[in-house]
Amino acid sequence: MELARSGQPRVVVTGMGALTPLGERADFWNGLKQGRSGIGPITLFDASPLDVQIAGEIDFDPRDYLDHKQARRLSRGSQIAMIAARMALSDAGLTTGDIAPQADRCAVVIGTTYAGFELLVDATLKYKSTGRSPNPLMLVNGLPNMPGHYISSDTGAVGPLMTISAACASGTQAIGEATQMIRNRRADLAFAGGVDCLIRDEIMASFIAMGVLATGHNDSPETASRPFEANRSGFVLGEAAGVLILESLEHALERGAPILAEVLGHASSSDASHITAPDEEGRGAEKAMRWSLDDSGITPADIDTINAHGTATLLNDSMEAKAIHNLFGDRATRIPVSSTKSMTGHCMGGAGAIEAIACIEAINEGIVPPTINYDTPDPAIDLDVVPNIAREVEVKVALSNSFGFGGQNSCVVLGKFE
Protein backbone atom coordinates (compact mmCIF):
# COMPACT_ATOMS: atom_id res chain seq x y z
CA MET A 1 0.00 0.00 0.00
CA GLU A 2 1.00 3.62 -0.36
CA LEU A 3 1.90 4.05 3.32
CA ALA A 4 4.31 1.14 3.20
CA ARG A 5 6.01 2.58 0.12
CA SER A 6 6.27 6.03 1.69
CA GLY A 7 8.38 4.77 4.57
CA GLN A 8 5.97 6.06 7.21
CA PRO A 9 5.05 3.72 10.05
CA ARG A 10 1.81 1.79 9.63
CA VAL A 11 -0.69 2.52 12.42
CA VAL A 12 -2.69 -0.26 14.05
CA VAL A 13 -5.42 -0.47 16.69
CA THR A 14 -4.57 -2.70 19.63
CA GLY A 15 -7.21 -1.80 22.23
CA MET A 16 -10.66 -0.25 22.48
CA GLY A 17 -12.87 0.99 25.31
CA ALA A 18 -16.32 2.56 25.25
CA LEU A 19 -19.22 3.75 27.37
CA THR A 20 -22.36 4.27 25.31
CA PRO A 21 -26.16 4.35 25.60
CA LEU A 22 -26.00 0.61 24.81
CA GLY A 23 -23.43 -0.10 27.51
CA GLU A 24 -19.72 -0.83 27.54
CA ARG A 25 -17.89 -2.08 24.47
CA ALA A 26 -19.17 -5.68 24.40
CA ASP A 27 -22.76 -4.68 25.16
CA PHE A 28 -22.50 -1.81 22.69
CA TRP A 29 -21.49 -4.12 19.87
CA ASN A 30 -24.02 -6.81 20.78
CA GLY A 31 -26.73 -4.15 20.93
CA LEU A 32 -25.80 -2.89 17.48
CA LYS A 33 -25.90 -6.41 16.03
CA GLN A 34 -29.28 -7.02 17.62
CA GLY A 35 -30.69 -3.73 16.37
CA ARG A 36 -31.42 -2.66 19.93
CA SER A 37 -32.10 1.00 20.75
CA GLY A 38 -30.34 2.67 23.66
CA ILE A 39 -32.69 5.66 23.59
CA GLY A 40 -35.17 6.24 26.40
CA PRO A 41 -36.79 8.88 28.62
CA ILE A 42 -34.38 11.44 30.08
CA THR A 43 -33.48 10.78 33.72
CA LEU A 44 -30.58 13.19 34.17
CA PHE A 45 -32.94 16.14 34.72
CA ASP A 46 -36.64 16.93 34.71
CA ALA A 47 -37.44 17.14 31.01
CA SER A 48 -41.22 17.53 31.43
CA PRO A 49 -41.23 21.24 30.38
CA LEU A 50 -39.57 20.36 27.06
CA ASP A 51 -41.22 19.19 23.88
CA VAL A 52 -38.51 16.53 23.47
CA GLN A 53 -38.02 14.36 26.57
CA ILE A 54 -35.86 11.51 25.25
CA ALA A 55 -32.14 10.92 24.77
CA GLY A 56 -29.45 8.26 24.64
CA GLU A 57 -28.11 8.25 28.21
CA ILE A 58 -25.26 6.20 29.66
CA ASP A 59 -26.33 4.14 32.66
CA PHE A 60 -23.30 4.31 34.96
CA ASP A 61 -22.30 5.32 38.47
CA PRO A 62 -18.87 7.00 38.56
CA ARG A 63 -18.33 5.61 42.06
CA ASP A 64 -18.13 2.13 40.56
CA TYR A 65 -15.04 3.14 38.58
CA LEU A 66 -13.39 6.15 40.22
CA ASP A 67 -12.24 7.29 43.64
CA HIS A 68 -14.36 9.61 45.75
CA LYS A 69 -12.73 12.88 44.65
CA GLN A 70 -12.84 12.01 40.96
CA ALA A 71 -16.48 10.94 41.20
CA ARG A 72 -17.37 14.22 42.93
CA ARG A 73 -15.23 16.80 41.13
CA LEU A 74 -14.73 15.70 37.53
CA SER A 75 -17.14 16.55 34.77
CA ARG A 76 -19.20 13.66 33.45
CA GLY A 77 -17.21 13.82 30.21
CA SER A 78 -13.86 13.56 31.98
CA GLN A 79 -15.16 10.64 34.01
CA ILE A 80 -16.32 8.50 31.13
CA ALA A 81 -13.33 9.41 28.94
CA MET A 82 -10.93 8.27 31.66
CA ILE A 83 -12.92 5.07 32.21
CA ALA A 84 -12.96 4.31 28.47
CA ALA A 85 -9.19 4.91 28.31
CA ARG A 86 -8.61 2.47 31.16
CA MET A 87 -10.73 -0.10 29.34
CA ALA A 88 -8.79 0.43 26.11
CA LEU A 89 -5.46 0.11 27.91
CA SER A 90 -6.50 -3.18 29.48
CA ASP A 91 -7.86 -4.43 26.15
CA ALA A 92 -4.47 -3.72 24.59
CA GLY A 93 -2.81 -5.92 27.21
CA LEU A 94 -1.10 -2.95 28.84
CA THR A 95 -0.89 -1.42 32.29
CA THR A 96 0.27 1.97 33.49
CA GLY A 97 3.45 0.19 34.51
CA ASP A 98 4.05 -0.65 30.86
CA ILE A 99 3.50 2.99 29.89
CA ALA A 100 6.03 4.38 32.38
CA PRO A 101 9.30 3.39 30.57
CA GLN A 102 8.06 4.92 27.31
CA ALA A 103 5.84 7.67 28.69
CA ASP A 104 7.29 10.43 26.51
CA ARG A 105 6.44 8.39 23.40
CA CYS A 106 2.77 8.04 24.42
CA ALA A 107 0.33 10.63 23.04
CA VAL A 108 -3.21 11.53 24.09
CA VAL A 109 -5.57 13.00 21.48
CA ILE A 110 -9.20 13.43 22.54
CA GLY A 111 -12.01 15.14 20.65
CA THR A 112 -14.96 16.88 22.27
CA THR A 113 -17.56 19.52 21.61
CA TYR A 114 -18.31 20.82 25.12
CA ALA A 115 -16.86 18.40 27.67
CA GLY A 116 -17.15 20.03 31.08
CA PHE A 117 -19.95 22.33 29.94
CA GLU A 118 -22.16 21.49 32.90
CA LEU A 119 -19.57 22.56 35.47
CA LEU A 120 -19.06 25.93 33.82
CA VAL A 121 -22.81 26.56 33.62
CA ASP A 122 -23.45 25.50 37.20
CA ALA A 123 -20.57 27.63 38.51
CA THR A 124 -21.85 30.64 36.58
CA LEU A 125 -25.43 30.24 37.78
CA LYS A 126 -24.32 29.79 41.38
CA TYR A 127 -22.22 32.95 41.26
CA LYS A 128 -24.98 35.01 39.66
CA SER A 129 -27.62 33.80 42.09
CA THR A 130 -25.59 33.99 45.31
CA GLY A 131 -22.75 36.39 44.57
CA ARG A 132 -20.32 33.95 46.17
CA SER A 133 -17.20 32.92 44.30
CA PRO A 134 -17.58 29.47 42.77
CA ASN A 135 -15.25 26.60 43.51
CA PRO A 136 -12.20 27.27 41.28
CA LEU A 137 -11.94 23.56 40.52
CA MET A 138 -15.28 23.80 38.72
CA LEU A 139 -13.78 26.36 36.36
CA VAL A 140 -10.71 24.24 35.66
CA ASN A 141 -12.57 20.93 35.41
CA GLY A 142 -15.03 22.57 33.05
CA LEU A 143 -12.35 23.20 30.43
CA PRO A 144 -12.69 21.09 27.25
CA ASN A 145 -9.12 19.78 27.48
CA MET A 146 -9.73 18.13 30.84
CA PRO A 147 -10.70 14.66 29.48
CA GLY A 148 -7.33 14.52 27.74
CA HIS A 149 -5.56 15.79 30.84
CA TYR A 150 -7.13 13.16 33.09
CA ILE A 151 -6.30 10.35 30.66
CA SER A 152 -2.73 11.61 30.55
CA SER A 153 -2.37 11.96 34.31
CA ASP A 154 -4.15 8.67 35.01
CA THR A 155 -1.94 6.66 32.67
CA GLY A 156 1.30 8.61 32.95
CA ALA A 157 1.42 9.38 29.22
CA VAL A 158 3.58 12.52 28.91
CA GLY A 159 4.00 12.67 25.15
CA PRO A 160 2.02 14.99 22.87
CA LEU A 161 -1.32 16.03 24.37
CA MET A 162 -3.99 17.47 22.10
CA THR A 163 -7.69 18.31 22.32
CA ILE A 164 -9.71 18.47 19.11
CA SER A 165 -12.88 20.56 19.09
CA ALA A 166 -14.50 20.01 15.73
CA ALA A 167 -18.14 19.71 16.77
CA CYS A 168 -19.66 16.39 15.69
CA ALA A 169 -16.48 15.42 13.82
CA SER A 170 -14.26 15.71 16.91
CA GLY A 171 -13.84 12.01 17.71
CA THR A 172 -13.04 11.01 14.15
CA GLN A 173 -10.61 13.86 13.66
CA ALA A 174 -8.85 12.96 16.92
CA ILE A 175 -8.20 9.46 15.58
CA GLY A 176 -6.81 11.00 12.40
CA GLU A 177 -4.54 13.43 14.25
CA ALA A 178 -3.22 10.67 16.52
CA THR A 179 -2.54 8.53 13.46
CA GLN A 180 -0.54 11.37 11.95
CA MET A 181 1.53 11.76 15.15
CA ILE A 182 2.57 8.12 14.90
CA ARG A 183 3.25 8.39 11.18
CA ASN A 184 5.43 11.42 11.84
CA ARG A 185 7.29 9.45 14.54
CA ARG A 186 6.30 11.86 17.30
CA ALA A 187 4.78 8.95 19.23
CA ASP A 188 4.80 5.17 19.25
CA LEU A 189 1.46 4.79 21.04
CA ALA A 190 -1.58 7.03 21.39
CA PHE A 191 -4.85 7.19 23.27
CA ALA A 192 -7.27 8.53 20.64
CA GLY A 193 -11.01 9.08 20.68
CA GLY A 194 -13.82 11.37 21.68
CA VAL A 195 -16.36 12.20 24.35
CA ASP A 196 -19.41 14.34 25.01
CA CYS A 197 -22.10 14.44 27.71
CA LEU A 198 -24.52 17.17 26.71
CA ILE A 199 -27.88 15.90 27.93
CA ARG A 200 -28.80 19.10 29.76
CA ASP A 201 -31.97 21.18 29.67
CA GLU A 202 -30.28 24.25 28.19
CA ILE A 203 -28.65 22.17 25.43
CA MET A 204 -31.89 20.37 24.64
CA ALA A 205 -33.82 23.65 24.58
CA SER A 206 -31.31 25.14 22.15
CA PHE A 207 -31.50 22.17 19.80
CA ILE A 208 -35.30 22.25 19.99
CA ALA A 209 -35.22 25.93 19.03
CA MET A 210 -32.98 25.05 16.07
CA GLY A 211 -35.54 22.48 14.94
CA VAL A 212 -33.01 19.65 14.66
CA LEU A 213 -34.24 17.17 17.31
CA ALA A 214 -36.62 14.31 16.52
CA THR A 215 -40.14 15.17 17.68
CA GLY A 216 -43.27 13.20 18.42
CA HIS A 217 -41.58 10.17 20.00
CA ASN A 218 -41.73 10.83 23.74
CA ASP A 219 -43.99 7.79 24.18
CA SER A 220 -41.86 5.55 21.92
CA PRO A 221 -38.24 6.74 22.28
CA GLU A 222 -36.75 3.63 20.66
CA THR A 223 -38.41 4.60 17.35
CA ALA A 224 -37.26 8.22 17.34
CA SER A 225 -33.93 8.04 15.48
CA ARG A 226 -34.74 7.26 11.84
CA PRO A 227 -31.71 7.91 9.60
CA PHE A 228 -32.34 8.01 5.85
CA GLU A 229 -36.03 7.20 6.38
CA ALA A 230 -38.77 9.20 4.66
CA ASN A 231 -40.39 10.18 7.98
CA ARG A 232 -37.24 11.25 9.79
CA SER A 233 -37.67 14.43 11.81
CA GLY A 234 -34.27 15.06 13.40
CA PHE A 235 -31.59 13.53 15.58
CA VAL A 236 -31.79 12.20 19.12
CA LEU A 237 -29.13 13.54 21.48
CA GLY A 238 -26.85 10.91 22.99
CA GLU A 239 -23.72 10.77 25.12
CA ALA A 240 -20.67 8.53 24.83
CA ALA A 241 -16.95 8.10 25.19
CA GLY A 242 -14.79 5.94 22.97
CA VAL A 243 -11.02 5.53 23.20
CA LEU A 244 -8.73 3.53 20.92
CA ILE A 245 -5.13 2.53 21.55
CA LEU A 246 -3.14 3.25 18.40
CA GLU A 247 0.41 2.01 17.92
CA SER A 248 2.98 1.91 15.20
CA LEU A 249 3.02 -1.56 13.70
CA GLU A 250 6.63 -2.03 14.75
CA HIS A 251 5.83 -1.15 18.37
CA ALA A 252 2.81 -3.44 18.44
CA LEU A 253 4.65 -6.41 16.94
CA GLU A 254 7.62 -5.91 19.23
CA ARG A 255 5.45 -6.41 22.31
CA GLY A 256 3.23 -9.09 20.77
CA ALA A 257 0.11 -6.93 20.94
CA PRO A 258 -3.31 -8.07 19.75
CA ILE A 259 -3.91 -6.21 16.48
CA LEU A 260 -7.58 -5.45 15.94
CA ALA A 261 -7.36 -3.37 12.76
CA GLU A 262 -5.24 -0.88 10.85
CA VAL A 263 -5.90 2.84 10.41
CA LEU A 264 -5.35 3.15 6.68
CA GLY A 265 -6.02 6.84 6.24
CA HIS A 266 -7.90 9.95 7.24
CA ALA A 267 -8.82 13.41 6.00
CA SER A 268 -10.84 16.47 6.87
CA SER A 269 -12.40 19.28 4.88
CA SER A 270 -14.56 22.36 5.25
CA ASP A 271 -17.85 23.25 3.62
CA ALA A 272 -17.04 26.96 4.11
CA SER A 273 -20.77 27.47 4.05
CA HIS A 274 -23.58 27.72 6.62
CA ILE A 275 -22.83 27.57 10.34
CA THR A 276 -25.29 24.71 11.03
CA ALA A 277 -26.65 23.44 7.71
CA PRO A 278 -24.41 21.25 5.55
CA ASP A 279 -23.64 22.04 1.94
CA GLU A 280 -26.71 20.56 0.26
CA GLU A 281 -24.65 19.09 -2.59
CA GLY A 282 -22.28 17.37 -0.21
CA ARG A 283 -19.14 18.77 -1.79
CA GLY A 284 -17.20 19.08 1.47
CA ALA A 285 -18.27 15.63 2.61
CA GLU A 286 -17.26 14.14 -0.72
CA LYS A 287 -13.82 15.74 -0.50
CA ALA A 288 -13.22 14.40 3.00
CA MET A 289 -14.20 10.89 1.89
CA ARG A 290 -12.13 11.09 -1.30
CA TRP A 291 -9.07 12.49 0.44
CA SER A 292 -9.26 9.83 3.16
CA LEU A 293 -9.20 7.16 0.45
CA ASP A 294 -6.28 8.91 -1.25
CA ASP A 295 -4.45 9.01 2.08
CA SER A 296 -5.07 5.28 2.44
CA GLY A 297 -3.76 4.46 -1.01
CA ILE A 298 -7.01 2.75 -1.98
CA THR A 299 -9.84 3.37 -4.44
CA PRO A 300 -13.61 3.63 -3.94
CA ALA A 301 -13.87 0.05 -5.21
CA ASP A 302 -12.03 -1.15 -2.08
CA ILE A 303 -14.64 0.08 0.43
CA ASP A 304 -16.82 -2.73 1.78
CA THR A 305 -19.06 -0.73 4.10
CA ILE A 306 -19.67 2.83 5.29
CA ASN A 307 -20.67 3.85 8.80
CA ALA A 308 -22.56 6.97 7.82
CA HIS A 309 -22.81 10.17 9.79
CA GLY A 310 -26.54 9.54 9.32
CA THR A 311 -28.04 11.88 11.90
CA ALA A 312 -31.66 11.57 10.70
CA THR A 313 -32.00 15.28 9.94
CA LEU A 314 -33.57 16.10 6.60
CA LEU A 315 -30.56 18.01 5.27
CA ASN A 316 -27.73 15.81 6.53
CA ASP A 317 -29.04 12.50 5.25
CA SER A 318 -29.85 13.76 1.77
CA MET A 319 -26.51 15.59 1.58
CA GLU A 320 -24.56 12.50 2.66
CA ALA A 321 -26.38 10.35 0.13
CA LYS A 322 -25.45 12.78 -2.65
CA ALA A 323 -21.82 12.81 -1.53
CA ILE A 324 -21.68 9.00 -1.51
CA HIS A 325 -23.21 8.84 -4.99
CA ASN A 326 -20.83 11.48 -6.31
CA LEU A 327 -17.80 9.57 -5.03
CA PHE A 328 -18.82 5.94 -5.56
CA GLY A 329 -20.90 6.29 -8.72
CA ASP A 330 -22.75 3.13 -9.68
CA ARG A 331 -21.40 1.29 -6.60
CA ALA A 332 -23.20 3.69 -4.25
CA THR A 333 -26.39 1.60 -4.27
CA ARG A 334 -24.52 -1.64 -3.55
CA ILE A 335 -22.33 -0.62 -0.58
CA PRO A 336 -23.85 -1.36 2.85
CA VAL A 337 -24.27 2.12 4.39
CA SER A 338 -25.54 1.93 7.96
CA SER A 339 -26.14 4.56 10.61
CA THR A 340 -25.58 3.29 14.13
CA LYS A 341 -26.98 6.58 15.40
CA SER A 342 -30.36 4.95 14.89
CA MET A 343 -29.52 2.99 18.07
CA THR A 344 -27.27 5.32 20.08
CA GLY A 345 -28.53 8.74 19.10
CA HIS A 346 -26.04 11.41 18.13
CA CYS A 347 -23.26 11.41 20.72
CA MET A 348 -21.63 14.54 19.30
CA GLY A 349 -17.86 14.52 19.94
CA GLY A 350 -18.07 10.91 21.09
CA ALA A 351 -19.91 9.74 17.97
CA GLY A 352 -16.94 9.30 15.64
CA ALA A 353 -14.98 7.34 18.23
CA ILE A 354 -17.67 4.78 19.02
CA GLU A 355 -18.52 4.51 15.32
CA ALA A 356 -14.89 3.73 14.52
CA ILE A 357 -15.10 0.99 17.16
CA ALA A 358 -18.24 -0.33 15.46
CA CYS A 359 -16.36 -0.42 12.14
CA ILE A 360 -13.52 -2.40 13.69
CA GLU A 361 -15.97 -4.86 15.24
CA ALA A 362 -17.61 -5.23 11.82
CA ILE A 363 -14.22 -5.95 10.24
CA ASN A 364 -13.42 -8.63 12.78
CA GLU A 365 -16.82 -10.33 12.87
CA GLY A 366 -17.97 -9.85 9.30
CA ILE A 367 -21.24 -8.28 10.43
CA VAL A 368 -22.55 -4.86 9.39
CA PRO A 369 -24.96 -3.29 11.92
CA PRO A 370 -28.39 -2.24 10.71
CA THR A 371 -30.07 1.12 10.40
CA ILE A 372 -33.13 0.53 12.56
CA ASN A 373 -36.51 2.27 12.38
CA TYR A 374 -36.32 2.14 8.61
CA ASP A 375 -39.95 1.65 7.58
CA THR A 376 -40.54 3.96 4.63
CA PRO A 377 -37.71 4.53 2.13
CA ASP A 378 -37.01 8.08 1.05
CA PRO A 379 -37.17 8.02 -2.76
CA ALA A 380 -34.52 10.76 -2.86
CA ILE A 381 -32.00 8.58 -0.98
CA ASP A 382 -30.97 5.57 -3.05
CA LEU A 383 -28.66 3.71 -0.67
CA ASP A 384 -28.47 0.23 0.82
CA VAL A 385 -28.92 1.30 4.44
CA VAL A 386 -28.95 -2.28 5.83
CA PRO A 387 -32.54 -1.80 7.01
CA ASN A 388 -33.48 -3.06 10.47
CA ILE A 389 -31.48 -6.32 10.51
CA ALA A 390 -27.70 -6.77 10.72
CA ARG A 391 -26.05 -8.44 7.74
CA GLU A 392 -23.15 -10.81 7.29
CA VAL A 393 -20.63 -9.11 5.02
CA GLU A 394 -16.94 -9.74 4.50
CA VAL A 395 -15.46 -6.42 5.56
CA LYS A 396 -11.83 -5.77 4.75
CA VAL A 397 -12.07 -1.98 4.56
CA ALA A 398 -14.59 0.32 6.25
CA LEU A 399 -15.11 4.07 5.91
CA SER A 400 -16.45 6.07 8.86
CA ASN A 401 -17.96 9.51 8.26
CA SER A 402 -18.41 12.41 10.68
CA PHE A 403 -19.78 15.80 9.66
CA GLY A 404 -20.27 18.66 12.12
CA PHE A 405 -21.51 22.19 12.67
CA GLY A 406 -19.36 24.82 11.02
CA GLY A 407 -19.03 22.68 7.89
CA GLN A 408 -16.51 20.40 9.60
CA ASN A 409 -16.03 17.09 7.77
CA SER A 410 -13.79 14.25 8.90
CA CYS A 411 -13.41 10.67 7.69
CA VAL A 412 -11.27 7.71 8.69
CA VAL A 413 -10.56 4.50 6.78
CA LEU A 414 -10.07 1.34 8.79
CA GLY A 415 -8.90 -2.01 7.46
CA LYS A 416 -8.37 -5.63 8.38
CA PHE A 417 -4.77 -6.09 9.44
CA GLU A 418 -2.77 -8.13 6.96
Secondary structure as UniProt FT lines:
FT   HELIX           2..6
FT   STRAND          11..20
FT   TURN            21..22
FT   STRAND          23..24
FT   HELIX           25..34
FT   STRAND          40..41
FT   TURN            48..49
FT   STRAND          54..56
FT   HELIX           62..64
FT   HELIX           68..73
FT   HELIX           76..91
FT   TURN            92..93
FT   HELIX           96..99
FT   HELIX           100..105
FT   STRAND          106..112
FT   TURN            115..116
FT   HELIX           117..130
FT   HELIX           136..141
FT   TURN            144..145
FT   HELIX           146..155
FT   STRAND          161..164
FT   HELIX           167..169
FT   HELIX           170..183
FT   TURN            184..185
FT   STRAND          189..196
FT   HELIX           201..210
FT   TURN            218..219
FT   HELIX           221..223
FT   TURN            227..228
FT   TURN            230..231
FT   STRAND          237..238
FT   STRAND          240..248
FT   HELIX           249..254
FT   TURN            255..256
FT   STRAND          261..270
FT   TURN            280..281
FT   HELIX           283..296
FT   HELIX           300..302
FT   STRAND          305..307
FT   HELIX           314..328
FT   HELIX           329..333
FT   STRAND          336..338
FT   HELIX           341..344
FT   HELIX           348..350
FT   HELIX           351..365
FT   STRAND          367..368
FT   TURN            379..380
FT   STRAND          391..392
FT   STRAND          397..404
FT   TURN            405..407
FT   STRAND          408..415
//
